[in-house]
Each structure stands twice: as C-alpha cells, then as structure tokens.
C-alpha cells in the first residue's frame, strides 16, 4: 500500500472542539474530517461533496511542532439583515432591531506555529492526482487550518511503501487509545488525550467519536501498540478510514 506524506503548517490553527460555544477551544491537531476537508480543498471538491468523495481514503496525522496554545479576542460582527439574509453593514437601521449589538468580542483559542505531518492512502488513481497536486504545490481552493482566515502552507515529503505490523514499541502519529496495550513509563513523555470526531455524514453531522492519544511535544509515543503501519521512511503510524467502526455517537454523550 502506497502512502502519500506531506507537511502542513501555518502561523495559527483553530480546530473547534464540538462541546465549546461562547469561547471556542481548539483541538491540538486537525481531526479526521478536517483533514478530509483539506484534501477536498486541494482536489477541488465542494463542501457538500468532499466527505463523500474522500470516504474511501485512509488518513493519519502526526504532531511535528510541540503544542503551544494562545487565547485572544476576535471582534465578530452581526451579519444578518432584517430579512435574515447576509448583510455585513454596521448600520443598525438595516438590522431590524436598533438595539441589536452589532459587534461582540469573543475569546478564541489557537494553536501557535502548528506543523503537522499528514498521511494519505487511497486508490492508485486518486493518490496519483493528489500527489501531483501536492508535489507541484497546487490547490483548487485555498487551504486553511480550521478557519478561513488561518491560511496554511504545505510541503511534499514523499510517497512510501508500507506494511502492517502486529505489535510495535513506538507510534509516531496520533493513535486511537483502543490499540494501546501499555505505555512505557520509563521514558519521559508528555502525552495528551482527546475525544475527536472521526466519522461525519454527508450532512456534516458527526456520527462517531474516538478517544485518541498523542505526543504533546511532537514525535513518538513509546509503549506497546497494535494495528499500526510501518512506512518505507521508518515512521510507524495509524490510518483511519471514514467508514470504519469507532465509538458510536450515542456512547460518547
């Protein structure tokens, strides 16, 4: 199985946690549906079709730079007119309610100087097209890190052969907690855990979540892990598929 590897990076990233509203918090890395959206932006898939067109590809992610977060206020503008349609004016007379607050400041959490390594495996035709786009640094739509204002860049790393391994003492990527048999506490490791969305339907409704574990400082996690894949460049990773089983949404509530 061939795996395309490329790095994704930028100044700031925001991958909104599903349980935060008034003061949005961010995941430390892009969840699986977000990565599929990034692939859709590169390939030219619309927001109504990218989930369906990427449902058969496998994706993985590695944290390269240590996770650093910051919080800052963003000035948001009430953009609905009296008709309910988009109207970005600050003229209150066109909002239908003169007492409506036209501006509000909301605290957002961001990942600072994020850099991730993305792993993609797909059909030969799909992978060739995507590889050509990434290798030539081309995209159909602008790639961002969660929000449209947070522009992203990417760089081609390579296409590598891979083979499955039953048990490994190292995992270089974000991994589901269910494949962990033990953690090596003899090594100094900063490990984080999150519950992330992994399956989203065509209406962009989350259907399944997964508990995942990752290195906060970037790099590998050490212990005993199953169901991993070893690449030709030596990295040991886990790949998700959109349709694979995970934690049902009912069990995550």
N, C-alpha and C positions, 0 to 999 in steps of 0.2 A: 504494500500500500504506500503510495506516494503522499507526502505531507508538505504543503507549502508553508514556509516560515517567513514572517516579516515582523519588523518592529513598528509599533505605533506610539507616538509621543506628542507632547504639546506643553504649553505653559500651565494650563489648568484643566481639570476634568471634573464633571459632576454627573454621577450615575445615581439618580434619585432612589432612595430607599422607599419601598412601597408603603411603609407604615408612618411616614412623616408627611405633614401637610403644611402647617403655617411657617415652620422653619425647616426647610428641606435639608436632610442629611444625605451623604453620598456613600455608596459602596466604595471600597478601596480600589476596585478594578471593574471593568465593564462585564456585566453578566452576559450569559449566552445570547439572549435575544438582542442585546445591544450590539454584540459582535456581528450577528446576522444582519443588523441594520447597516453596519459599517461596510460589510461585504456588498449589501444591496446598493449602497451609495457608490461604491467603486464600479459595480457592474451595470448600474443604471436601472435598478428595479425600483418601482414606485413604493410609497409607504403602505399601499393597500395590497401589494403583491410580494414584497420581499420575504415575508415569513413563509409563504407557500413555496416560493422558488428556491429557498435555501433549506427546506425541511429535511432533505436527504444528505446534507453535508455534515461533516464532523468538525467541531470547533474546540479549541483549547486556548488557555491564556496563562502566561507566566508574568509575575511581577518582577520587573528588572530593577527599577529605582526603588529605594526604601520609601515606604508610605509616609508622606507628610501632608497634613491637612491644615487648612485655614478657614476662618469664617469671616465673612464681610457682608455688609448690607447692599442690596440691589434695589434701586428705585424702580418699582413696577408702575405701569400706567393702566388705568381702567380703559379698555379699548372697545367697549360695546356702546353703540349709539342707542337712541330711544327706540329704534326699530328692532334692536337686538343684533343688528349687523355690525361688522367690524368698522370702527370709526376711531382712529387714534388721536383725534383732536383733544386739546385741553380746554375747549370752550364748554363750560357746564351746561349752557342752554341747549346744546345738541346731545346731551346725555339723557334727557328725560327726567332728571332729578337734580335740581340745582344744589341740593345738599350732599350729593354723591361725592365721596372722596376720590379725586381723580388720580392721586398719587399715593403710593404706600411703600414704605421701606421694609424689606423682608431680609432676614439673615439667611444666607446660603452657606453651606459647607462645600469646600472644594478640595480636590486632591491637587497638591502643588508639585510641579515638574514631574508629571507622571510619564512613565515609559513602560510599555508592556510588549511582550513577545506573543504574537498571535500564531496559532497553528490551525491549518485548514486541510482537511482531506475530503475529496469529492470524486465524482466520476471523472474519467480522463478528459472529456470534452470541457466540462465546467472548470476543472482545475487548470487546464491549459489556457483558457480565456482569462481566468483570474490571475494566473501567473504572469501572463503577458502584460496585463494592466499594471500590476504591482511592480514588475521589473522595469517597466518604462515610465513609472511614476505618473500614471494617468488615472483619472477618475471621471465618472459621468456626473456625479453630484459632489459637492464639497463635503469632505469628511470632517466630522467633529467628534469631540469627546463628551458626548452626552447632551450638551446644549448647543444650539446652532451658533452661538457667539464664541464657543470654545473650539477654535479651529485646531485641527490635528494634522500632523505630517506622518509619513511612513517611509520605511526603507526596506528594500528586499534583502533577505538573508540567504535563502536558498530553497531548493526542493530536495527532500531527502527520502530515501527508502526507510521503511520502518518495519518492525516486527513486534508482536505481542510478547510480553514477559509475565509469567505467572506470579512471581514474587520479586520485589525489589527493595533494597535498603535505602533508596533515595527516590524522591519525587521532585522534579524541577518546576512543575506547574501547579496551579490551583487544582485541588483534588476533592472529590466528594468524601465526606467523613466515613461513609459506609465501607470504603475499601481499606481503611486503616486497621491493621492488626495490632500494631504497637508503635509508640513514639520513643525514640532514643533520647532519654532524659540526660544521658551522659554528655551530649553535645549542647552547647549554648545556642538556643534557638528562640526567636521571638515568633510565636505562631498566633495567627488570628483565625477566628471562626465567624462565618456569616451564614445566614439563610438567604439564598438568592433565587430569583425566578429562573427556571430552566426550560419550561415549555409554555409557549404562548400561542393561542389560536389565531386564525385569520382576522378576527375582530380585535386583536391585540389585548385579549383577556388572558391573564395568567392562569394556567391550568395545573401546573406542578411547580413545587419548590424543591430545593436541595440544600442540605447543610454541607458547607464546604470549608476546607482548611487551607491556609496559605501562609507563606513566609512574609512577615511584615517588613523585613529588611531586604526582600528580594533574594533570589537564589533558591537553594534546595531545602527541603524538609527531610530529616533523617529518621528512619524507623524501619517498619516492615509494612509493605503495601502490596496490594494485589491488583490485577486487571489494568496494568499500565502498558505503555507502548514505548519502545526504545527507538530513537531516530538514528540515522546514519552519522549525525554530528555528535552523538553521545548523550543527548538530552533524553531524560525519561519523563514522559508526560501522560496526562489523561485527556481523552477526547470525548465530548458529549455529542449526542445526536438529538435533534428536536423531538423525535417521536419515541425516544427510549423511556422506559419507566423510571419514575423517581417518586418523590413524596407527593401523593395526591393533595390537591389544594385543600380538601376538607380536613386533612390531618394536620395541616400547617396552621390552622386558625386556633 
